Amino acid sequence: MTTVLITGGSGRLGRSVVAGFADAGHQVISLDRDVLPPDRLAAGVVQEAVDLLDGQAVEAAMARHRPDAVIHLAAIAVPFSAPEEVILKTNTMLAYNVLRAATDAGVGRIVTASSPTVLGYGNPAGWLPERFPLDENTVPRPWNAYALSKMVAEQVMRMFATAHGGSVRYAAFRPCYVISPEEWAGAPTQQGHTLAERLADPALSAPALFNYVDARDVAGFLAVLLAKMDTIENAQTFFVGAADALAVEPLNKLMPQYLPGSEELSAGLTGTSPAFSIAKAQEVLGWTPHHSWRTELIETNSADLTSAASH
């Protein structure tokens, strides 16, 4: 049995990741600023309230639990939800404290969460990529503190890999717009809209380039990643997303309406093709997502979508 320590385990993504590893039979330690009530916690999970900005507290937690693997999810998760300097300082120091403490404690596998926003889409000054679909080779151009903090987290990962990569395996992943299980049934998403509303009004999903991923698929990706980290190139970054777009119409039709100048770039995004490629995760790890809005959106919510789209 593997002991997996997960930071940010009480969050929207963290809850599904914690549950996924617990259900798979691992010993799970969840560290977060806030803890979940017992009825929302997967069986057997140990959770602790820890200030992850306190480096000594993080070191002490690593020493207490001696995990085999660490997955760092904790962060201010929404751009512009706090002052820019707070987001940058907080997210950067969280990544540094956790990766340093895990490395110093001799943890063999260390993974940090990044974000697709590092690419820079949504920039009010204008943005166009070199090509679609976007992938791990697309040049990052962050324009806000959240995106920059996630790019720094990736660099922190690479820094430790450069210094300790002979004995420790590192990776980073960029999860697309996370959909938690309850949101398929109509609970509000991160921006306060339901999935039916986001699908009925493309303008709501356009700022994220129509990307999304089921939180359970992220948990599945992380399980595969941890199992294969010893056999793949160290310190890699992966996009983690659904195999389709969060849109009713093909993106080659929608994208030019919301991303001026993208007509030729998006011409190949036909059918259900997403703007973000997950080919690397599929080819290197053999991972593939199992959830799509086309199958997960429950009947009552789908009815709301049909009603909204007809107005």
PyMOL commands that set and color helices and strands:
alter all, ss='L'
color gray80, all
select helices_A, chain A and resi 12-23+38-40+55-65+84-104+116-119+145-164+181-185+195-200+202-208+215-231+251-258+279-285+293-296+299-309
alter helices_A, ss='H'
color red, helices_A
select strands_A, chain A and resi 3-7+27-32+46-49+69-72+109-113+169-175+178-179+213-214+236-240
alter strands_A, ss='S'
color yellow, strands_A
deselect
rebuild
show_as cartoon
